[in-house]
Amino acid sequence: MSGKNIFYAQSGGVTAVINASACGVIETARSHLELGKVYAGRNGIIGALREELIDTSLESDANIAALRHTPAGAFGSCRYKLKGLDENRAEYERLLDVFKAHDIGTFLYNGGGDSQDTAHKVSQISQESDTPITCIGIPKTVDNDLPITDNCPGFGSVAKYVAVSIREAGLDVASMCESSTKVFVLEVMGRHAGWIAGAAGLAAEQEGDAPHVIVFPEITFDKAAFMAKVKDCVDKFGYCAIVVSEGAHYEDGTFLADQGTMDAFGHAQLGGVAPALANMVKEELGYKYHWAVSDYLQRSARHIASATDVEQAYAMGKAAVEFALAGKNAVMPTVVRESNSPYKWHIGEANLGDVANVEKKMPRDFITEDGFGITEKAYEYFAPLIQGEDYPPFKDGLPQYARLEKHLAEKKLPTWNE
Amino acid sequence: MSGKNIFYAQSGGVTAVINASACGVIETARSHLELGKVYAGRNGIIGALREELIDTSLESDANIAALRHTPAGAFGSCRYKLKGLDENRAEYERLLDVFKAHDIGTFLYNGGGDSQDTAHKVSQISQESDTPITCIGIPKTVDNDLPITDNCPGFGSVAKYVAVSIREAGLDVASMCESSTKVFVLEVMGRHAGWIAGAAGLAAEQEGDAPHVIVFPEITFDKAAFMAKVKDCVDKFGYCAIVVSEGAHYEDGTFLADQGTMDAFGHAQLGGVAPALANMVKEELGYKYHWAVSDYLQRSARHIASATDVEQAYAMGKAAVEFALAGKNAVMPTVVRESNSPYKWHIGEANLGDVANVEKKMPRDFITEDGFGITEKAYEYFAPLIQGEDYPPFKDGLPQYARLEKHLAEKKLPTWNE
């Protein structure tokens, strides 16, 4: 570390516990007197380019502690991917200029695969400059698709949300199916990996429990097999509760409901597979249906967060600071699972170069042979990740979330031309 | 009461707390030795017609107690409206035959306006027969649209769910709006009355908090005014979080998203106004959007139920039994509000004839002048109803809900020809 200050940024889609990682970073840095300030990027890495650095030293201890139970990205996040070094070296140089101007020697980047790629590149280019920067990744993604780490902070809470939700909605449909809705479809996130959809399977404890059918992005959608499964389920149990991943697709790769728009990373923006699938069932089998799309509700549902997830998110933030203090560079703390029952884990590390741009999908043996459920192996993997409740404080019936001051550090450089 | 047994049935769309009313009925009946058994209709009133009576005396005390924290309709509900007396007198006579065969003197009907109408008719016709039945309604509807009662069990919990959800999703959008989603639309239930949409307004404590715009069914949708409001909001706060009632409609009565299908009561089946509205915003203003449709999740979300709602639901069930014991007939217990702060209420009563088929809408002075928000008066009305948390027990990370035995009483009559 050449500078004594830390730059921390949140990146990509937020989660129920990314602020718990921020809390881990800031509280740990505050406990080390040899460290300077933690600056947080206003709206993520964009804040570094614009030299909009939130001075977290001006936030009260109580406010920082409240981050642990506050969902979404308290400092602002962004969908902004730095281009390759050859394409836009100027962006990387600007980052280094801002870091140098604010005596920043450590860059902690809290995000998914794209973000770990960026942190890796910053690390590489800074080694060639006179201001080497320690770059540590902090894992975050609801999709649970990062490699190496056993699981990813943010996932356990969305897993708990979808399992709780399908259990509750399943009871609702079961109540009504004799004379009304027989098929219910819940759409969940998971662009290419079915971890979230799979975790919904935790809700089923006995035969006949919801969810009865899970549609994974890892399994090519077979309409005939799907319809046969739904019909069989309605015949047997009177109703069918379905969980479908937004990434469910046909053999040619077409999503079941492709909106045809792209996000900033060039990924197709999805949504609407639930109504598409529900309509398909109505046409083929004639059942009355209902559908739900949780969208952001699932990833921001801090009120039903997994205590395990909160603990791990905090621990990852803490470990990132400790890694930097220990002289490590271009690495990311990971969760290493020791055992399922009792659940034991410790912190490991991965090289950023190995994490960047790799998507970890559900192993085939986590999915039942017919492709519509989870196996015992998957159950054992998922179960520990949703353990424990960690309710936020409530006031007047509503959860109380942190409201930060977000004072910006004084600018020292010319304005950045975006 | 001519017979010593009670028949209890759940009707219409279920809620997070209708089983708390069932718990109140059964626990209260068990405490009165002069009363016989409580039979519950399997799948509601259909169970009476089919002589499918669940003998609740065979359920353990623990299972009955667990109903208090179990969402949906544990005995099964139905969307089945008895026709008028002139059109189908046979159905009413069948009910009376079944009641007589099982020594049932009291009919407790747990439902909304349609159900109170049915209970009222059963009461009327039974007076003309040799087996008068005591008919007591138990209010239930997430829509909060029953008259006379200050509020309706089921509503407080869905109100809490939507307020918590839009607060959390609002923080998510606020985090991302600089470079990504700027408009978020959450669709909530409420066919003709905007109580649920309005309650979402509780989430906004300070200027700039979500939700920024509420679209009510009570206010004709004015597209130009709506777009101006959304644009103003994005300009001011960077993003706009919208809550829209499924019943939002244009001046000619067309719903913003009419699926064109009807439910058993002849009501249009709605759904999909969120994507419709989001697309409209994209076309008019060009903002990137996301949308969510909670559907059944909102009304089954027992994990985030309002403690006040649970308490009132239980109290209504208890009161219904006590009313019957006191010799009352053709009435429904109600919530009578004494004061907002501190919140005080007591149990009143309404004649079923006054409750049946009346829809209580949001008063105009609960909605701001521009039609897109709630007033202080509305806030004072809503606030007490979401107070307190009443978490269900959790095991292995998931809420544990009652699994009843549901043993049917032996049939004594010929099969009913439906």
Interface residues (C-beta under 8 A of the other chain):
Chain A: Q10 G13 V14 A16 N43 G44 I46 T70 P71 A72 G73 A74 G76 S77 C78 R79 Y80 K160 A163 V164 S165 R167 E168 A169 L171 D172 V173 A174 S175 M176 E178 S179 S180 F184 L186 L202 A203 D263 A264 G271 G272 A274 P275 H290 W291 A292 V293 S294 D295 Y296 L297 R299 S300 A301 R302 H303 I304 S306 A383 I386 Q387 G388 E389 Y391 F394 D396 G397 L398 P399 Y401
Chain B: Q10 G13 V14 A16 N43 G44 I46 T70 P71 A72 G73 A74 G76 S77 C78 R79 Y80 K160 A163 V164 S165 R167 E168 A169 L171 D172 V173 A174 S175 M176 E178 S179 S180 F184 L186 L202 A203 D263 A264 G271 G272 A274 P275 H290 W291 A292 V293 S294 D295 Y296 L297 R299 S300 A301 R302 H303 I304 S306 A383 I386 Q387 G388 E389 Y391 F394 D396 G397 L398 P399 Y401
